[in-house]
Amino acid sequence: MRLRFWLAHANEKDYCWPMCEHRMEWSETSIATERNANLTGIAAIFMIFLSFTGIFLNAQAQTEITFTSKDKFGIPASNGTITFAANGTYTWASLENGIWNFVNLRLDNSQPLEKLEVSAQNSNVTITSYRSFNATLRGALLGYIVEGQGKQTFNLGLDPKRGEWSVIFNGVFMGEGDGWSTLPEGTLTITGATYNVTIAYYSFLDYFEVDRDSDQPLFQQHSVVIITTVALATTVILTLAIRRKNKERLGKMKS
């Protein structure tokens, strides 16, 4: 009788504690296993993301198109051609409204030219060199040879309001209006050239101030840093969220 009375009034938690403890241990193990699986999955996703990032960046670096000094970029509508005296590469080029547009143009043994818009009317242009320098004096030099007495236009993507232009015909400095002129957006029009031409741009503005005004998009300037930061931030947020969720579940099961 006493045994039956004790069993009937025994505390339910005390009576089943071995089984409850076993269930709690199993639950904690299950949560830990699930958490490890989730973290492993996040790590795998992160690695895959970085792999695709590397492929994307490598693809960007491998999109350069090569050309040689024998290649001609014709302008049929204006009876003109553009050639280069050296081999080189560019990432993009197109003919629009009689103007050849080059992006990231690089001649052998020269610095890259982010933007070049060039046109020739009733003349043939051979670009021989391009140089740029960034110091106390920021500047650029472009040299070309022209055949014919037509018109040529150039836009190097430089802001004329921040610097000055000079044009040299066969070793002689020419004043603006004497065989060449400029437009507000930075396009030079040359009409008096007969053979050898040098276009010079120079500015005394602070280099870093001018560099911040680059036409290149922010993502392209800092693509590696931005992509890596986003990937790491995403991984940390997902990890913290899973840990918080598992702690809440474990707390409910213990209570």
Backbone as CSV, one residue per row, in Angstrom:
resi,resn,N_x,N_y,N_z,CA_x,CA_y,CA_z,C_x,C_y,C_z
1,MET,0.823,-1.204,0.000,0.000,0.000,0.000,0.861,1.259,0.000
2,ARG,1.881,1.279,0.881,2.736,2.461,0.923,3.457,2.672,-0.402
3,LEU,3.872,1.564,-1.061,4.561,1.672,-2.329,3.640,2.237,-3.398
4,ARG,2.386,1.754,-3.404,1.440,2.291,-4.373,1.158,3.775,-4.109
5,PHE,1.020,4.170,-2.819,0.762,5.565,-2.496,1.920,6.443,-2.941
6,TRP,3.152,5.961,-2.726,4.319,6.757,-3.124,4.389,6.915,-4.629
7,LEU,4.068,5.826,-5.342,4.059,5.915,-6.806,2.972,6.835,-7.305
8,ALA,1.839,6.832,-6.640,0.732,7.671,-7.092,0.993,9.135,-6.848
9,HIS,1.766,9.472,-5.777,1.994,10.868,-5.457,3.411,11.323,-5.740
10,ALA,4.125,10.489,-6.418,5.515,10.866,-6.725,5.540,12.021,-7.720
11,ASN,6.561,12.837,-7.568,6.732,13.958,-8.503,7.002,13.422,-9.888
12,GLU,6.241,13.901,-10.854,6.343,13.373,-12.223,7.722,13.611,-12.810
13,LYS,8.319,14.757,-12.481,9.635,15.074,-13.016,10.688,14.153,-12.419
14,ASP,10.532,13.878,-11.032,11.490,12.983,-10.389,11.338,11.572,-10.892
15,TYR,10.122,11.203,-11.191,9.857,9.834,-11.605,10.448,9.543,-12.975
16,CYS,10.453,10.531,-13.876,10.900,10.279,-15.248,12.235,10.948,-15.566
17,TRP,12.979,11.379,-14.516,14.205,12.136,-14.801,15.218,11.372,-15.626
18,PRO,15.366,10.045,-15.445,16.369,9.380,-16.309,16.018,9.498,-17.778
19,MET,14.758,9.316,-18.127,14.342,9.395,-19.523,14.426,10.831,-20.033
20,CYS,14.044,11.799,-19.215,14.102,13.203,-19.630,15.532,13.636,-19.869
21,GLU,16.419,13.186,-18.950,17.822,13.553,-19.124,18.375,12.959,-20.405
22,HIS,17.948,11.704,-20.675,18.404,11.075,-21.912,17.902,11.833,-23.135
23,ARG,16.642,12.282,-23.078,16.082,13.041,-24.191,16.794,14.381,-24.354
24,MET,17.122,15.036,-23.203,17.793,16.330,-23.286,19.183,16.174,-23.876
25,GLU,19.913,15.131,-23.454,21.234,14.892,-24.022,21.131,14.644,-25.518
26,TRP,20.130,13.882,-25.934,19.946,13.614,-27.360,19.614,14.887,-28.123
27,SER,18.791,15.777,-27.473,18.414,17.022,-28.132,19.614,17.923,-28.296
28,GLU,20.459,18.020,-27.228,21.648,18.849,-27.325,22.589,18.337,-28.406
29,THR,22.724,17.019,-28.481,23.580,16.437,-29.525,23.024,16.718,-30.906
30,SER,21.683,16.610,-31.025,21.046,16.870,-32.311,21.239,18.310,-32.745
31,ILE,21.099,19.263,-31.786,21.265,20.672,-32.118,22.698,20.966,-32.507
32,ALA,23.633,20.356,-31.742,25.043,20.581,-32.079,25.367,20.042,-33.460
33,THR,24.806,18.859,-33.777,25.037,18.290,-35.103,24.444,19.166,-36.194
34,GLU,23.225,19.657,-35.942,22.574,20.523,-36.920,23.336,21.828,-37.102
35,ARG,23.834,22.367,-35.966,24.591,23.611,-36.038,25.867,23.426,-36.851
36,ASN,26.571,22.321,-36.600,27.792,22.047,-37.362,27.498,21.875,-38.840
37,ALA,26.367,21.215,-39.118,25.991,21.033,-40.523,25.684,22.369,-41.175
38,ASN,24.984,23.248,-40.427,24.663,24.573,-40.979,25.919,25.399,-41.221
39,LEU,26.837,25.358,-40.235,28.076,26.103,-40.396,28.898,25.563,-41.554
40,THR,28.892,24.234,-41.684,29.605,23.638,-42.817,28.988,24.070,-44.136
41,GLY,27.649,24.136,-44.153,26.966,24.580,-45.366,27.285,26.026,-45.695
42,ILE,27.324,26.869,-44.656,27.660,28.272,-44.885,29.077,28.401,-45.409
43,ALA,29.995,27.636,-44.807,31.382,27.680,-45.275,31.479,27.247,-46.727
44,ALA,30.718,26.202,-47.075,30.741,25.735,-48.463,30.194,26.793,-49.409
45,ILE,29.087,27.444,-48.996,28.514,28.503,-49.825,29.501,29.651,-49.981
46,PHE,30.179,29.983,-48.879,31.155,31.077,-48.918,32.293,30.753,-49.876
47,MET,32.789,29.495,-49.825,33.876,29.097,-50.711,33.426,29.108,-52.164
48,ILE,32.192,28.643,-52.406,31.672,28.660,-53.779,31.541,30.100,-54.265
49,PHE,31.061,30.987,-53.362,30.916,32.399,-53.726,32.261,33.008,-54.095
50,LEU,33.287,32.705,-53.279,34.615,33.236,-53.574,35.158,32.657,-54.869
51,SER,34.827,31.390,-55.136,35.283,30.783,-56.386,34.685,31.497,-57.586
52,PHE,33.364,31.758,-57.507,32.727,32.478,-58.607,33.259,33.908,-58.696
53,THR,33.583,34.505,-57.534,34.171,35.837,-57.537,35.502,35.834,-58.268
54,GLY,36.325,34.802,-57.975,37.606,34.693,-58.663,37.435,34.501,-60.153
55,ILE,36.450,33.679,-60.517,36.196,33.481,-61.944,35.765,34.783,-62.594
56,PHE,34.894,35.539,-61.886,34.414,36.815,-62.426,35.565,37.797,-62.620
57,LEU,36.446,37.899,-61.589,37.553,38.830,-61.688,38.545,38.401,-62.745
58,ASN,38.776,37.074,-62.844,39.674,36.587,-63.892,39.096,36.848,-65.269
59,ALA,37.763,36.716,-65.374,37.126,36.988,-66.665,37.294,38.444,-67.048
60,GLN,37.192,39.341,-66.019,37.416,40.754,-66.302,38.822,40.990,-66.828
61,ALA,39.801,40.286,-66.176,41.189,40.500,-66.572,41.490,39.888,-67.928
62,GLN,40.690,38.877,-68.346,40.967,38.168,-69.578,40.160,38.679,-70.769
63,THR,39.443,39.789,-70.584,38.638,40.302,-71.685,39.433,41.221,-72.606
64,GLU,40.735,41.359,-72.372,41.543,42.221,-73.220,41.643,41.639,-74.630
65,ILE,41.498,42.505,-75.604,41.584,42.121,-77.014,42.892,42.673,-77.569
66,THR,43.639,41.832,-78.223,44.931,42.252,-78.759,44.782,42.743,-80.193
67,PHE,45.680,43.631,-80.583,45.747,44.093,-81.969,47.212,44.299,-82.331
68,THR,47.491,44.395,-83.618,48.856,44.594,-84.089,48.928,45.873,-84.918
69,SER,50.137,46.228,-85.285,50.341,47.441,-86.089,49.767,47.295,-87.497
70,LYS,49.397,46.076,-87.883,48.833,45.864,-89.219,47.315,46.024,-89.250
71,ASP,46.702,46.052,-88.076,45.241,46.190,-88.011,44.820,47.624,-88.317
72,LYS,43.755,47.758,-89.103,43.222,49.070,-89.461,41.797,49.214,-88.943
73,PHE,41.535,50.357,-88.353,40.200,50.683,-87.855,39.638,51.755,-88.802
74,GLY,38.889,51.288,-89.749,38.413,52.170,-90.799,37.199,52.994,-90.403
75,ILE,37.056,54.147,-91.079,35.890,55.012,-90.908,35.360,55.310,-92.318
76,PRO,34.594,54.414,-92.888,34.165,54.564,-94.292,33.411,55.855,-94.568
77,ALA,32.574,56.287,-93.609,31.731,57.463,-93.850,32.537,58.741,-94.043
78,SER,33.750,58.794,-93.473,34.551,60.021,-93.570,35.878,59.797,-94.281
79,ASN,36.026,58.646,-94.931,37.241,58.367,-95.701,38.490,58.502,-94.831
80,GLY,38.476,57.797,-93.706,39.614,57.861,-92.803,39.914,56.506,-92.195
81,THR,41.121,56.341,-91.673,41.516,55.119,-90.978,42.345,55.485,-89.746
82,ILE,42.278,54.578,-88.750,43.076,54.712,-87.542,43.922,53.454,-87.417
83,THR,45.226,53.619,-87.256,46.126,52.493,-87.012,47.055,52.868,-85.860
84,PHE,47.826,51.865,-85.413,48.764,52.070,-84.307,50.140,51.590,-84.747
85,ALA,51.162,52.320,-84.341,52.525,51.974,-84.734,53.062,50.791,-83.950
86,ALA,52.433,50.443,-82.833,52.880,49.329,-81.998,51.709,48.392,-81.726
87,ASN,52.028,47.177,-81.321,50.992,46.241,-80.905,50.409,46.700,-79.566
88,GLY,49.228,46.197,-79.239,48.623,46.598,-77.984,47.371,45.814,-77.659
89,THR,46.642,46.304,-76.665,45.401,45.665,-76.223,44.375,46.732,-75.869
90,TYR,43.114,46.303,-75.840,42.028,47.144,-75.325,40.947,46.212,-74.819
91,THR,40.078,46.727,-73.949,38.989,45.906,-73.430,37.694,46.077,-74.219
92,TRP,37.595,47.188,-74.950,36.381,47.416,-75.731,36.654,48.482,-76.773
93,ALA,36.077,48.300,-77.951,36.217,49.289,-79.028,34.980,49.238,-79.905
94,SER,34.540,50.412,-80.372,33.374,50.464,-81.251,33.433,51.727,-82.098
95,LEU,32.801,51.651,-83.254,32.707,52.796,-84.162,31.299,53.355,-84.076
96,GLU,31.180,54.586,-83.617,29.883,55.221,-83.446,29.921,56.628,-84.030
97,ASN,29.045,56.886,-84.973,28.948,58.218,-85.597,30.295,58.697,-86.142
98,GLY,31.027,57.791,-86.756,32.295,58.151,-87.356,33.434,58.339,-86.374
99,ILE,33.257,57.902,-85.120,34.283,58.051,-84.085,34.596,56.678,-83.489
100,TRP,35.884,56.342,-83.446,36.302,55.116,-82.787,36.456,55.369,-81.295
101,ASN,35.784,54.525,-80.492,35.844,54.628,-79.032,36.625,53.440,-78.481
102,PHE,37.712,53.713,-77.790,38.529,52.667,-77.172,38.478,52.825,-75.654
103,VAL,38.414,51.685,-74.975,38.418,51.667,-73.517,39.613,50.846,-73.047
104,ASN,40.357,51.399,-72.089,41.545,50.739,-71.540,42.512,50.338,-72.650
105,LEU,42.850,51.295,-73.468,43.793,51.067,-74.567,45.220,51.095,-74.023
106,ARG,46.003,50.103,-74.428,47.395,50.049,-74.003,48.275,49.659,-75.189
107,LEU,49.207,50.532,-75.505,50.212,50.215,-76.505,51.404,49.559,-75.829
108,ASP,52.177,48.790,-76.590,53.359,48.163,-76.014,54.267,49.223,-75.400
109,ASN,54.721,48.919,-74.175,55.644,49.811,-73.463,55.039,51.186,-73.173
110,SER,53.753,51.245,-72.942,53.124,52.520,-72.593,52.087,52.302,-71.497
111,GLN,51.693,53.377,-70.837,50.666,53.306,-69.812,49.297,53.133,-70.464
112,PRO,48.342,52.560,-69.726,47.004,52.407,-70.301,46.281,53.738,-70.427
113,LEU,45.486,53.847,-71.453,44.649,55.027,-71.681,43.204,54.590,-71.471
114,GLU,42.594,55.051,-70.369,41.261,54.578,-70.008,40.238,54.895,-71.091
115,LYS,40.369,56.047,-71.716,39.394,56.445,-72.726,40.104,57.141,-73.881
116,LEU,39.740,56.724,-75.087,40.227,57.422,-76.284,39.120,57.421,-77.327
117,GLU,38.734,58.621,-77.732,37.808,58.786,-78.847,38.570,59.478,-79.963
118,VAL,38.653,58.851,-81.124,39.464,59.392,-82.207,38.726,59.231,-83.526
119,SER,38.861,60.248,-84.376,38.232,60.226,-85.679,39.163,60.870,-86.696
120,ALA,39.014,60.461,-87.928,39.825,61.035,-89.007,38.942,61.233,-90.232
121,GLN,39.020,62.408,-90.817,38.242,62.731,-92.019,39.202,63.070,-93.150
122,ASN,39.078,62.322,-94.249,39.956,62.507,-95.408,41.443,62.464,-95.017
123,SER,41.743,61.550,-94.120,43.126,61.405,-93.667,43.293,60.046,-92.976
124,ASN,44.560,59.646,-92.876,44.900,58.396,-92.190,45.785,58.722,-90.995
125,VAL,45.393,58.241,-89.842,46.100,58.544,-88.599,46.794,57.292,-88.088
126,THR,48.074,57.421,-87.737,48.816,56.346,-87.081,49.284,56.853,-85.724
127,ILE,48.709,56.307,-84.657,49.086,56.721,-83.301,50.396,56.024,-82.939
128,THR,51.407,56.820,-82.625,52.748,56.273,-82.396,53.073,56.040,-80.926
129,SER,52.494,56.841,-80.024,52.854,56.699,-78.610,51.829,57.375,-77.715
130,TYR,51.848,56.947,-76.457,51.045,57.603,-75.429,51.806,57.509,-74.113
131,ARG,51.921,58.627,-73.425,52.588,58.670,-72.128,51.768,59.513,-71.167
132,SER,51.737,59.084,-69.918,51.094,59.887,-68.873,51.998,59.897,-67.654
133,PHE,51.888,60.942,-66.851,52.694,61.027,-65.642,51.893,61.753,-64.576
134,ASN,52.080,61.289,-63.339,51.356,61.841,-62.198,52.360,62.195,-61.107
135,ALA,52.596,63.450,-60.920,53.500,63.934,-59.879,53.010,65.324,-59.488
136,THR,53.926,66.231,-59.176,53.497,67.618,-58.947,52.808,68.158,-60.192
137,LEU,53.327,67.753,-61.352,52.701,68.094,-62.631,52.046,66.842,-63.195
138,ARG,50.761,66.897,-63.377,50.025,65.784,-63.969,49.863,66.079,-65.455
139,GLY,50.130,65.084,-66.300,50.030,65.356,-67.717,49.953,64.111,-68.566
140,ALA,49.815,64.326,-69.872,49.732,63.239,-70.838,50.248,63.734,-72.176
141,LEU,50.848,62.814,-72.924,51.354,63.109,-74.262,50.870,62.026,-75.217
142,LEU,50.328,62.442,-76.355,49.926,61.510,-77.399,50.539,61.977,-78.717
143,GLY,51.229,61.059,-79.370,51.843,61.391,-80.642,51.239,60.595,-81.777
144,TYR,51.111,61.236,-82.941,50.579,60.517,-84.106,51.137,61.114,-85.392
145,ILE,51.049,60.328,-86.442,51.451,60.742,-87.785,50.202,60.760,-88.660
146,VAL,50.046,61.778,-89.460,48.873,61.898,-90.302,49.276,61.920,-91.773
147,GLU,48.497,61.252,-92.578,48.648,61.285,-94.043,47.390,61.920,-94.613
148,GLY,47.556,62.922,-95.442,46.419,63.656,-95.974,46.233,64.949,-95.210
149,GLN,45.440,65.836,-95.747,45.231,67.155,-95.154,43.787,67.332,-94.687
150,GLY,43.264,66.276,-94.105,41.898,66.352,-93.594,41.847,66.810,-92.148
151,LYS,40.821,66.350,-91.427,40.579,66.770,-90.041,40.668,65.560,-89.128
152,GLN,41.207,65.768,-87.930,41.259,64.716,-86.919,40.678,65.253,-85.604
153,THR,40.032,64.373,-84.864,39.515,64.755,-83.545,39.987,63.729,-82.511
154,PHE,40.265,64.227,-81.309,40.733,63.378,-80.213,40.048,63.797,-78.918
155,ASN,39.711,62.798,-78.117,39.239,63.038,-76.758,39.900,61.987,-75.871
156,LEU,40.746,62.443,-74.940,41.499,61.538,-74.073,40.826,61.317,-72.715
157,GLY,39.629,61.838,-72.561,38.932,61.671,-71.287,39.486,62.550,-70.178
158,LEU,40.171,63.642,-70.522,40.749,64.552,-69.542,39.922,65.831,-69.478
159,ASP,39.784,66.377,-68.280,38.956,67.559,-68.072,39.744,68.818,-68.462
160,PRO,39.335,69.524,-69.511,40.079,70.726,-69.922,40.032,71.851,-68.894
161,LYS,39.042,71.830,-67.995,38.946,72.879,-66.985,40.007,72.729,-65.911
162,ARG,40.607,71.554,-65.804,41.612,71.302,-64.775,43.032,71.410,-65.318
163,GLY,43.201,71.652,-66.593,44.542,71.708,-67.155,44.595,72.529,-68.429
164,GLU,45.733,72.443,-69.091,45.964,73.193,-70.320,46.410,72.245,-71.429
165,TRP,46.094,72.620,-72.666,46.462,71.832,-73.834,47.539,72.566,-74.643
166,SER,48.392,71.764,-75.253,49.345,72.280,-76.234,49.388,71.303,-77.405
167,VAL,49.554,71.839,-78.599,49.642,71.005,-79.807,50.899,71.411,-80.564
168,ILE,51.663,70.409,-80.989,52.934,70.643,-81.668,52.863,70.040,-83.068
169,PHE,53.115,70.859,-84.093,53.169,70.389,-85.475,54.633,70.343,-85.911
170,ASN,55.113,69.148,-86.185,56.477,68.985,-86.702,57.515,69.738,-85.858
171,GLY,57.364,69.653,-84.523,58.317,70.275,-83.614,58.041,71.727,-83.305
172,VAL,56.962,72.291,-83.819,56.642,73.708,-83.599,55.361,73.815,-82.773
173,PHE,55.437,74.552,-81.643,54.256,74.771,-80.828,53.296,75.712,-81.563
174,MET,52.042,75.269,-81.604,51.020,76.062,-82.287,50.017,76.589,-81.259
175,GLY,49.653,77.841,-81.389,48.662,78.410,-80.486,47.258,77.947,-80.857
176,GLU,46.383,77.938,-79.845,45.005,77.522,-80.110,44.375,78.475,-81.114
177,GLY,43.691,77.904,-82.080,43.119,78.678,-83.164,44.002,78.680,-84.391
178,ASP,45.236,78.213,-84.230,46.161,78.141,-85.359,46.327,76.669,-85.762
179,GLY,45.310,76.141,-86.403,45.330,74.744,-86.853,44.717,73.758,-85.880
180,TRP,44.244,74.215,-84.731,43.568,73.312,-83.783,42.673,74.122,-82.839
181,SER,41.688,73.437,-82.265,40.752,74.085,-81.341,40.212,73.031,-80.379
182,THR,39.612,73.501,-79.309,39.048,72.590,-78.303,37.576,72.901,-78.067
183,LEU,36.862,71.868,-77.592,35.473,72.024,-77.187,35.379,71.911,-75.673
184,PRO,34.323,72.434,-75.070,34.219,72.423,-73.602,34.326,71.041,-72.978
185,GLU,33.854,69.997,-73.655,33.907,68.657,-73.056,35.268,67.991,-73.206
186,GLY,36.228,68.664,-73.862,37.577,68.121,-73.943,37.966,67.529,-75.275
187,THR,37.179,67.732,-76.316,37.522,67.218,-77.641,38.410,68.216,-78.385
188,LEU,39.527,67.702,-78.914,40.420,68.535,-79.724,40.147,68.268,-81.197
189,THR,40.029,69.320,-81.977,39.862,69.208,-83.425,41.105,69.805,-84.087
190,ILE,41.766,68.998,-84.909,43.016,69.423,-85.547,42.814,69.446,-87.057
191,THR,43.085,70.602,-87.653,42.836,70.767,-89.088,44.092,71.153,-89.871
192,GLY,45.149,71.563,-89.167,46.314,72.069,-89.893,47.512,71.149,-89.890
193,ALA,47.352,69.897,-89.458,48.492,68.987,-89.375,48.865,68.471,-90.758
194,THR,50.167,68.323,-90.975,50.652,67.789,-92.253,51.463,66.506,-92.099
195,TYR,52.036,66.263,-90.890,52.795,65.022,-90.735,52.840,64.579,-89.268
196,ASN,53.748,65.140,-88.513,53.987,64.680,-87.139,53.290,65.612,-86.148
197,VAL,52.462,65.030,-85.246,51.685,65.831,-84.305,51.870,65.280,-82.890
198,THR,52.011,66.180,-81.932,52.035,65.797,-80.513,50.982,66.610,-79.773
199,ILE,50.129,65.894,-79.032,49.110,66.538,-78.195,49.582,66.425,-76.748
200,ALA,49.639,67.557,-76.055,50.127,67.574,-74.671,49.067,68.168,-73.753
201,TYR,48.928,67.535,-72.589,48.014,68.022,-71.545,48.792,68.082,-70.238
202,TYR,48.631,69.172,-69.479,49.342,69.278,-68.211,48.484,70.044,-67.211
203,SER,48.631,69.637,-65.937,47.855,70.253,-64.864,48.679,70.237,-63.582
204,PHE,48.606,71.332,-62.821,49.307,71.420,-61.552,48.400,71.079,-60.369
205,LEU,47.181,70.624,-60.633,46.270,70.260,-59.552,46.805,69.063,-58.800
206,ASP,46.399,68.971,-57.519,46.859,67.855,-56.704,46.446,66.537,-57.328
207,TYR,47.364,65.589,-57.374,47.118,64.301,-58.029,45.957,63.559,-57.398
208,PHE,45.909,63.511,-56.070,44.866,62.741,-55.416,43.501,63.375,-55.615
209,GLU,43.451,64.693,-55.653,42.178,65.373,-55.897,41.653,65.040,-57.275
210,VAL,42.535,65.048,-58.281,42.115,64.744,-59.645,41.718,63.289,-59.756
211,ASP,42.444,62.393,-59.063,42.172,60.965,-59.177,40.798,60.615,-58.636
212,ARG,40.316,61.367,-57.649,38.986,61.087,-57.112,37.890,61.425,-58.100
213,ASP,38.212,62.192,-59.120,37.220,62.562,-60.120,37.220,61.605,-61.303
214,SER,37.772,60.418,-61.115,37.845,59.441,-62.208,36.448,59.071,-62.687
215,ASP,36.311,58.863,-63.991,35.027,58.463,-64.568,34.716,56.998,-64.308
216,GLN,35.681,56.256,-63.776,35.475,54.831,-63.561,34.482,54.609,-62.425
217,PRO,33.510,53.701,-62.570,32.528,53.460,-61.512,33.192,53.003,-60.226
218,LEU,32.524,53.300,-59.072,33.074,52.939,-57.771,33.301,51.438,-57.659
219,PHE,32.330,50.635,-58.142,32.480,49.180,-58.035,33.703,48.691,-58.795
220,GLN,33.941,49.251,-59.956,35.087,48.815,-60.751,36.406,49.227,-60.108
221,GLN,36.428,50.389,-59.419,37.644,50.833,-58.763,37.997,49.945,-57.582
222,HIS,36.983,49.482,-56.841,37.228,48.725,-55.618,36.456,47.403,-55.628
223,SER,36.386,46.736,-56.753,35.553,45.540,-56.878,35.981,44.433,-55.930
224,VAL,37.286,44.184,-55.808,37.753,43.089,-54.960,37.394,43.347,-53.502
225,VAL,37.619,44.574,-53.020,37.327,44.907,-51.626,35.836,44.809,-51.349
226,ILE,35.007,45.323,-52.251,33.566,45.319,-52.042,33.024,43.900,-52.016
227,ILE,33.416,43.071,-52.979,32.904,41.697,-53.049,33.324,40.899,-51.824
228,THR,34.587,41.026,-51.422,35.069,40.280,-50.259,34.360,40.723,-48.990
229,THR,34.151,42.026,-48.812,33.479,42.538,-47.629,32.039,42.046,-47.548
230,VAL,31.327,42.065,-48.652,29.941,41.584,-48.678,29.883,40.103,-48.335
231,ALA,30.800,39.312,-48.890,30.813,37.871,-48.626,31.068,37.585,-47.160
232,LEU,32.047,38.259,-46.557,32.354,38.043,-45.146,31.201,38.494,-44.253
233,ALA,30.609,39.641,-44.565,29.492,40.139,-43.759,28.310,39.176,-43.814
234,THR,28.019,38.643,-44.985,26.918,37.686,-45.135,27.166,36.432,-44.320
235,THR,28.393,35.929,-44.362,28.735,34.724,-43.613,28.593,34.948,-42.117
236,VAL,29.073,36.081,-41.600,28.981,36.373,-40.171,27.530,36.501,-39.733
237,ILE,26.713,37.195,-40.525,25.301,37.374,-40.170,24.572,36.039,-40.113
238,LEU,24.795,35.181,-41.108,24.151,33.865,-41.115,24.608,33.018,-39.939
239,THR,25.881,33.061,-39.616,26.404,32.277,-38.494,25.789,32.722,-37.179
240,LEU,25.720,34.039,-36.942,25.128,34.550,-35.708,23.643,34.213,-35.614
241,ALA,22.953,34.271,-36.722,21.523,33.956,-36.720,21.282,32.500,-36.355
242,ILE,22.093,31.601,-36.896,21.931,30.169,-36.597,22.265,29.883,-35.138
243,ARG,23.325,30.489,-34.623,23.678,30.289,-33.217,22.568,30.772,-32.288
244,ARG,21.986,31.914,-32.597,20.904,32.440,-31.764,19.683,31.526,-31.806
245,LYS,19.379,31.025,-32.996,18.234,30.134,-33.130,18.444,28.848,-32.355
246,ASN,19.635,28.280,-32.399,19.923,27.041,-31.683,19.887,27.250,-30.178
247,LYS,20.380,28.415,-29.691,20.323,28.697,-28.268,18.885,28.808,-27.783
248,GLU,18.030,29.445,-28.587,16.615,29.561,-28.211,15.949,28.192,-28.140
249,ARG,16.237,27.326,-29.085,15.657,25.990,-29.086,16.153,25.179,-27.885
250,LEU,17.448,25.304,-27.578,17.998,24.577,-26.449,17.413,25.078,-25.127
251,GLY,17.211,26.390,-25.023,16.615,26.944,-23.819,15.179,26.469,-23.594
252,LYS,14.405,26.370,-24.674,13.032,25.880,-24.557,12.993,24.430,-24.122
253,MET,13.908,23.606,-24.613,13.911,22.192,-24.269,14.359,21.965,-22.835
254,LYS,15.268,22.839,-22.322,15.702,22.698,-20.925,14.621,23.129,-19.957
255,SER,13.813,24.120,-20.380,12.744,24.602,-19.486,11.580,23.658,-19.566
